[in-house]
Amino acid sequence: MIARLKQNIGRLLFTAAMLACAAFFAHHLWDYYFNAPWTRDGRITADVVLIAPEVSGTIADVKVADNQFVHQGDVLFSISPERFQLVVDAAKATLDSKTETMKLKQSVAKRAQRLSTTGSISAENSEQATRQAAAASAEVKSAEVALSVANLDLKRTEVKAPVDGYVTNLHLRKGDYAVSGKGAVTLLDATSFRVTGYFRETQLGRIHTGDPVRVQLMGFSSDLNGHVESFGRGIADANIAANSQGLPAVNPIFDWVRLAQRIPVRITLDDPPSDVALAAGMTASIYVDETAKKETATAEISNGTTQSQHAIQ
């Protein structure tokens, strides 16, 4: 009887232990999949620089190829400069003519001032000559500005890279007509590659600025290290859009089903390895390292306790 009772108690204890273990693992699995700060919805992103010429004209030469790396200041393409050179030459000729006219009128004004002091001409004639000299000087300044603008436009026929980056989706060809202000070359800023992770709003409470992050790319076996830089402060609200009658288009929902929204979190990569060729749009899995955060907090508490003990001593 006692042996059977002990056997039953042992079975109950074993069953309770197994249930406790199952509950423990179930809790951790639930926490990991639904609350832990990680996501498979991540993307490699970079700043896109759409380069447009500041003058219009026929493309004379394309200096780069698709997917080529360029340095800041490298010439990407050039526009035929002949028309702009003619404008510069005309502006120079105009400036020379205006300068000679100014010198002549200044000489006349000085002579008129001398004659006015002797009474040979009236003061009104002297003042008129002085005003004409001042107007000629203003015309020279205007001609100088026109020459500067012409030289600037001539310089702008060479379109250069504003940043270090990669030429992307290049379709520009020699002989094409470039329009001022219209994008011609797309450049990905090489220094701006980062990761954007889309985390559920229920996970944001466990993510903080500066937290260490591990990034797994789909096409590479090695992980990348980074840290949380910032949080997105807004996403689109589908209910704001109005219908054709100007009324709010409110989507129906089930009261017992509430889907957590995903918020973009910007992650900076810390010294990515050179053998990993990053491309904007790559898929990434992102894991926020809470262990390192807890270790840092523990170390800070320990240091604070040690300092307090030293202060007491």
Secondary structure, DSSP 4 states (H G I P E B T S, - for coil): -HHHHHHHHHHHHHHHHHHHHHHHHHHHHHIIIIISSEEEEEEEE--EEEE--SS-EEEEEE---TT-EE-TT-EEEEE--HHHHHHHHHHHHHHHHHHHHHHHHHHHHHHHHHHHHHTSS-HHHHHHHHHHHHHHHHHHHHHHHHHHHHHHHHHTTEEE-SSSEEEES----TTPEE-TTS--EEEEETT--EEEEEEETTTGGG--TT-EEEEEETT-SSEEEEEEEEE------GGGSB-TTS-B-PPP--TT--PPPEEEEEEEESS--TTS---TT-EEEEEE-HHHHHHHHHHHHHHHHHHHHHHH-
